[in-house]
Amino acid sequence: MVLLWALPLGVAVFAAAFPALRAMVFLVDAGLAIVALTDALLLGRPRLTAIRTVKPTWSINRPERVVVELRLAGRRRPVALFHQSLFPGAVAEGLPASLRLGPASRVEYRVTAKERGRVALGAHHVRVTSPLGLWQRQIDVPAEDVIHVWPDVKALSHYDLLARAGRQALMLRVVRRPGNLAEFERLRPYTRGDEYRLVDWKATARARQPMVRQLRHATNQNIVFLLDLGRNMTATWDGRSAVDAALDALLLTGHVALRQKDRVGLVAFDDRVRALLKPESGPRARQTLLRTACSLFPTLAEPDYREAFAAIRTHVRARSLVVLFTTVADEGTAQVLASLVPTLSRHLLLWVCLRDPSVEAMANAPPDADPETPWRRGAAAEFLEWRRRTLEAASARGLMVLDTLPGEATPALLSRYLDVKARQLL
């Protein structure tokens, strides 16, 4: 439109020097006004409807597919630009999208949720262009689809697929321990690394390919997760909190334990116990664990370890593997944990202590021109040394310690859990 109206402006400049051209200026203005008005009338008020197809449950940090079908009444096929109202923390791929509207136009894009919880996709925004491209009309189609963003539950499906193929070790990084697996589970095809003593020769002859007997650990044992939601777990790395990293490891390990016929429980706490699930087994226990984990978020409250440990002593009588997720940042927290560990002597306690990658990066930072860099490096190195001594002291008292980075917590915990099962420590 701006370029079109530049034409009579140029004619008007010549009309200032040649009065005979003034009538032509008015004629050009009138003609362009008629063209613009006609183009606006042809654009009209498009009648547009939108139908969005989206899954009601998403996994955090996993791209999810969203499909929108746009239906335009009438014979026109205008060019349009499509956009979407997203929820806070969402990252979209494929928006805005350009398309030609019709009776059944389709837009497909992907959205990644960076935070857990209940969110909603909002209205559709479609900007339609007139036939001559002089006008655009924006159409807002109201819509709301509620979505529940859960922890990374797709990893559970991935494990199930590997389990059906007999290749869990590809994901779990399990160290095989000969002689500790005694219960027969099923027959499966031979894979590289299997022991020859497990080959079933009769099944091999029938199937005409090498078949091995898959054994399993002892079942009906307890694993209870003790999750700290207090201030120690509010640190974030790459947009994810320490609680999110702990939940990923907790859910996948719990899923593996339930598949192995073990019972799984959960105690989540900050200044009080926020969630309490007694050890149970079966599909219902898996769904309950997922729903509960989705509602857990870190707070700035001071964690009450005494109340959390008391809940374990009260509600978990049988000997269990108790997995404590927390970090240690001060001497007071370390002393409280040291005093409470003997109160759970009936159970096998595993402390998953998440390392802070930013502190390690600060301790290993190269020297630069900033005069404060040496001081930061020294403070970070001193903290890491204190943390190392604290964890060594905990190990010396008989506490199992798993010191891991947030991104490596899931495979590390899975391997440690299966190691405990293989060594029959329960």
C-alpha positions in Angstrom: 0.0 0.0 0.0 2.8 2.4 0.8 4.6 1.8 -2.5 1.3 2.1 -4.4 0.6 5.6 -2.9 4.1 6.7 -3.8 3.0 6.9 -7.4 0.6 9.9 -7.0 3.2 11.5 -4.7 5.7 11.5 -7.6 3.1 13.0 -10.0 2.3 15.7 -7.4 6.0 16.8 -7.4 5.8 17.4 -11.2 2.4 19.0 -10.8 4.0 21.7 -8.6 6.1 22.8 -11.6 3.5 22.0 -14.3 0.0 23.1 -13.2 -1.6 21.2 -16.1 -0.8 17.9 -14.3 -2.9 18.8 -11.2 -6.0 17.2 -12.7 -4.0 14.0 -13.4 -3.0 13.9 -9.7 -6.6 13.9 -8.6 -7.5 11.2 -11.2 -4.6 9.0 -10.0 -5.6 9.4 -6.4 -9.2 8.6 -7.2 -8.2 5.5 -9.2 -5.9 4.2 -6.5 -8.5 4.8 -3.8 -11.0 2.7 -5.9 -8.5 -0.1 -6.3 -7.7 -0.1 -2.6 -11.4 -0.1 -1.6 -12.1 -2.9 -4.1 -9.3 -4.9 -2.7 -10.6 -4.4 0.8 -14.1 -5.4 -0.2 -12.8 -8.6 -1.8 -11.0 -9.4 1.4 -14.2 -9.1 3.4 -14.6 -10.9 6.7 -13.4 -14.4 6.2 -15.3 -17.1 8.2 -12.7 -19.3 9.7 -12.8 -22.2 12.1 -9.9 -24.1 13.6 -9.7 -27.6 15.1 -6.6 -28.4 17.1 -5.3 -32.0 17.7 -2.9 -32.3 20.7 -2.1 -34.9 23.3 -3.4 -34.1 26.8 -0.2 -35.3 28.5 3.3 -34.1 27.5 6.8 -34.9 28.8 9.1 -32.1 29.8 11.8 -31.1 27.4 10.3 -33.4 24.7 9.0 -31.8 21.4 5.3 -32.6 21.0 3.4 -32.5 17.7 0.5 -30.2 17.4 -1.8 -30.3 14.3 -4.4 -27.5 13.5 -6.9 -27.9 10.7 -8.2 -24.6 9.4 -11.5 -24.4 7.4 -12.4 -21.3 5.4 -15.9 -20.8 4.1 -16.3 -19.7 0.5 -14.5 -20.2 -2.7 -11.5 -17.9 -2.1 -8.1 -19.3 -1.4 -6.2 -16.4 0.3 -2.6 -16.6 1.5 -2.4 -16.4 5.3 0.1 -16.4 8.2 -0.7 -18.6 11.1 0.4 -18.2 14.7 -0.5 -19.6 18.1 -0.8 -18.3 21.7 1.6 -20.4 23.8 2.0 -20.9 27.5 5.0 -19.4 29.4 8.2 -21.4 29.0 7.1 -23.0 25.7 9.4 -23.2 22.7 7.8 -23.7 19.3 9.3 -25.0 16.0 7.5 -24.1 12.8 5.7 -21.0 13.9 4.7 -18.6 12.4 3.6 -20.7 9.4 2.6 -19.5 5.9 -0.1 -21.3 4.1 -3.0 -21.0 1.6 -6.4 -21.3 3.2 -9.1 -23.5 1.8 -11.9 -25.9 2.9 -9.3 -28.0 4.8 -5.9 -26.5 5.3 -3.5 -28.0 7.7 -0.7 -26.6 9.9 1.7 -28.8 11.8 4.3 -27.6 14.3 6.1 -28.8 17.5 6.1 -27.3 21.0 8.5 -28.1 23.8 7.5 -27.5 27.4 10.3 -26.4 29.7 8.4 -26.6 33.0 6.2 -29.2 34.6 2.6 -28.5 35.6 -0.8 -27.7 34.1 -0.6 -25.4 31.1 -2.9 -24.5 28.2 -2.5 -23.7 24.5 -4.5 -20.6 23.7 -6.2 -18.9 20.7 -5.2 -19.2 17.1 -4.1 -16.1 15.2 -4.5 -16.0 11.4 -3.5 -13.0 9.3 -5.2 -13.1 5.9 -3.9 -11.2 2.9 -6.2 -9.5 0.4 -6.0 -10.6 -3.3 -3.8 -7.6 -4.3 -1.8 -7.7 -1.1 -2.9 -4.1 -0.1 -4.6 -5.2 3.1 -4.3 -7.8 5.9 -7.0 -8.8 8.3 -6.1 -10.6 11.5 -8.6 -13.3 12.7 -8.4 -14.5 16.3 -10.1 -17.9 16.8 -10.7 -18.5 20.6 -9.5 -21.9 21.8 -8.0 -23.5 24.9 -6.5 -27.0 25.3 -5.4 -27.9 28.8 -2.2 -30.0 28.9 -0.5 -31.7 31.8 3.3 -31.5 31.5 4.8 -34.5 33.3 8.4 -35.5 33.9 10.2 -37.4 31.2 7.7 -40.3 30.9 8.8 -41.1 27.3 12.0 -42.6 28.7 9.8 -45.2 30.4 8.3 -46.2 27.0 11.8 -46.3 25.5 12.9 -48.7 28.3 9.9 -50.9 27.7 10.8 -51.2 24.0 14.3 -52.2 25.0 13.0 -54.7 27.5 10.9 -56.4 24.9 13.9 -56.8 22.8 16.0 -58.0 25.7 18.5 -55.0 25.4 18.0 -53.1 28.6 21.7 -52.9 29.1 21.9 -50.5 26.2 20.1 -48.0 28.3 21.0 -48.9 31.8 24.8 -49.5 31.4 24.5 -52.5 33.7 27.6 -54.4 34.8 26.8 -58.1 34.6 27.6 -60.1 37.7 27.7 -63.9 37.0 26.2 -66.2 39.5 23.9 -63.8 41.3 20.9 -64.1 39.0 19.0 -67.3 39.7 15.4 -66.9 38.7 14.3 -67.8 35.2 12.4 -65.0 33.4 12.1 -65.8 29.7 13.9 -66.9 26.6 15.3 -64.3 24.2 17.7 -64.2 21.2 21.4 -64.2 21.9 23.1 -60.8 21.9 26.8 -59.9 22.0 28.1 -60.2 25.6 25.8 -62.9 26.8 27.4 -65.8 28.7 27.6 -69.1 26.8 26.4 -71.0 29.9 23.0 -69.3 29.5 22.4 -70.7 26.0 19.4 -73.0 25.8 20.4 -75.5 23.2 16.9 -77.1 22.8 15.3 -73.7 22.2 18.2 -72.8 19.8 17.4 -75.9 17.8 13.7 -75.1 17.6 14.2 -71.5 16.7 17.2 -72.1 14.4 19.0 -69.2 16.0 20.9 -68.9 19.3 18.5 -68.5 22.2 19.6 -67.7 25.8 17.8 -67.9 29.2 17.2 -64.5 30.7 17.4 -64.6 34.5 16.2 -62.0 37.0 17.0 -60.8 40.5 15.0 -61.6 43.6 11.6 -59.9 43.6 9.1 -58.5 46.1 11.7 -56.1 47.6 11.2 -52.5 48.6 12.7 -49.3 47.2 11.6 -46.0 48.8 12.6 -42.6 47.3 13.2 -39.8 49.8 13.0 -36.6 47.8 14.1 -33.2 49.2 12.0 -30.3 47.9 13.6 -27.6 50.1 16.0 -24.8 49.3 18.9 -27.2 48.6 17.1 -28.4 45.5 16.2 -25.0 44.0 19.4 -24.7 41.9 18.8 -24.8 38.2 21.1 -25.9 35.3 20.1 -25.3 31.7 16.7 -24.2 32.7 16.0 -27.3 34.8 15.9 -27.6 38.6 17.7 -30.2 40.7 14.2 -31.6 41.5 13.5 -32.2 37.8 16.8 -34.1 37.4 15.9 -36.2 40.5 12.4 -36.9 39.2 13.8 -38.2 35.9 16.0 -40.7 37.8 13.3 -41.5 40.3 10.6 -42.3 37.8 12.8 -44.5 35.5 14.3 -46.4 38.4 10.9 -46.9 39.9 9.6 -48.1 36.6 12.4 -50.6 36.3 11.8 -51.7 39.9 8.1 -52.3 39.3 8.9 -54.3 36.2 11.1 -56.4 38.4 8.1 -57.1 40.7 9.6 -54.9 43.5 7.5 -52.5 45.6 8.1 -48.7 45.2 7.3 -45.9 47.7 7.9 -42.2 47.9 8.4 -39.6 50.6 8.7 -35.9 49.4 9.3 -33.2 51.9 10.5 -29.7 52.5 9.7 -28.2 55.9 7.0 -30.9 56.2 6.1 -34.1 54.3 4.4 -33.1 51.1 3.7 -36.6 49.6 3.8 -40.0 51.1 3.3 -43.2 49.1 3.8 -46.5 50.9 5.7 -49.2 49.0 3.4 -50.9 46.5 3.7 -52.9 43.3 1.8 -53.3 40.1 0.5 -50.9 37.3 -1.6 -48.9 39.8 1.6 -48.0 41.8 3.2 -46.8 38.6 0.3 -44.4 37.8 0.2 -43.2 41.3 3.9 -42.5 41.3 3.6 -40.6 38.0 0.7 -38.4 39.1 2.4 -37.6 42.4 5.7 -36.7 40.8 4.0 -34.3 38.4 2.7 -32.2 41.4 6.1 -31.9 43.2 8.0 -28.6 42.9 10.9 -27.2 44.9 10.4 -24.5 47.5 12.6 -22.1 49.5 11.7 -23.7 52.8 14.3 -25.2 55.0 14.1 -29.0 54.7 13.1 -30.9 57.8 15.1 -34.1 57.5 14.0 -35.3 60.9 10.3 -35.4 60.0 11.1 -37.1 56.7 13.2 -39.8 58.4 10.5 -40.3 61.0 8.0 -40.9 58.2 10.3 -43.7 56.9 10.6 -45.3 60.3 6.8 -45.1 60.8 5.4 -46.2 57.5 8.1 -48.5 56.1 8.7 -51.5 58.4 10.3 -54.0 56.0 14.0 -53.6 55.1 14.2 -51.4 52.1 16.5 -49.6 49.8 16.0 -45.9 50.7 17.2 -43.5 48.0 17.7 -40.0 49.3 17.9 -37.2 46.7 19.4 -34.0 48.1 22.5 -31.8 47.8 24.8 -30.6 50.6 25.8 -26.9 50.7 26.6 -26.2 54.3 28.0 -27.8 57.4 24.6 -27.7 59.2 22.9 -29.9 56.6 25.8 -32.3 56.7 25.7 -32.6 60.5 21.9 -33.2 60.5 22.2 -36.0 58.0 25.1 -37.6 59.8 23.0 -37.7 63.0 20.0 -39.1 61.3 21.6 -41.9 59.3 21.9 -44.3 62.3 18.1 -44.0 62.9 17.6 -45.9 59.6 19.9 -48.8 60.4 17.2 -51.3 59.5 17.3 -50.0 55.9 19.9 -49.7 53.2 20.4 -46.0 52.6 21.7 -44.6 49.3 22.5 -40.9 49.1 22.2 -39.4 45.6 24.1 -36.1 45.9 23.8 -34.0 42.8 26.9 -32.0 41.8 26.6 -28.4 40.7 28.1 -28.0 37.2 28.4 -24.3 37.5 30.6 -24.5 40.6 32.9 -27.0 38.9 33.1 -24.8 35.8 34.0 -21.9 38.1 36.8 -23.9 39.8 38.2 -24.8 36.4 37.8 -21.5 34.7 40.8 -20.2 32.8 42.5 -17.1 34.1 41.4 -13.8 32.5 41.7 -10.1 33.0 38.9 -9.9 35.6 40.6 -9.4 39.0 37.8 -11.3 40.8 38.3 -14.5 38.8 41.1 -15.9 41.1 38.9 -15.3 44.1 35.9 -17.1 42.6 38.1 -20.0 41.5 39.6 -20.3 45.0 36.1 -20.2 46.7 34.8 -22.8 44.3 37.8 -25.1 44.8 37.5 -24.8 48.6 33.8 -25.6 48.5 34.4 -28.7 46.2 37.1 -29.9 48.6 34.8 -29.5 51.6 32.1 -31.4 49.7 34.5 -34.2 48.9 35.5 -34.6 52.5 31.8 -34.6 53.6 30.9 -37.4 51.2 33.9 -39.4 52.1 33.0 -39.2 55.8 29.4 -40.4 54.9 30.9 -43.3 53.0 33.1 -44.2 56.0 30.0 -44.4 58.2 28.6 -47.1 55.9 26.3 -44.9 53.8 26.3 -45.6 50.1 26.9 -42.3 48.2 26.2 -41.7 44.6 28.0 -38.4 43.6 26.7 -37.5 40.1 26.0 -34.7 37.7 22.3 -33.9 37.1 22.4 -35.1 33.5 24.0 -38.4 34.5 21.8 -39.2 37.6 19.4 -41.5 35.7 21.8 -44.1 34.3 24.0 -43.9 37.5 21.1 -44.6 39.8 19.8 -47.4 37.6 23.1 -49.1 37.6 23.5 -48.7 41.4 20.0 -50.1 42.0 20.7 -53.2 39.8 24.1 -53.6 41.5 22.4 -53.7 44.9 20.0 -56.3 43.5 22.8 -58.3 42.0 24.9 -58.3 45.2 21.8 -59.3 47.2 22.3 -56.5 49.7 18.6 -56.4 50.5 
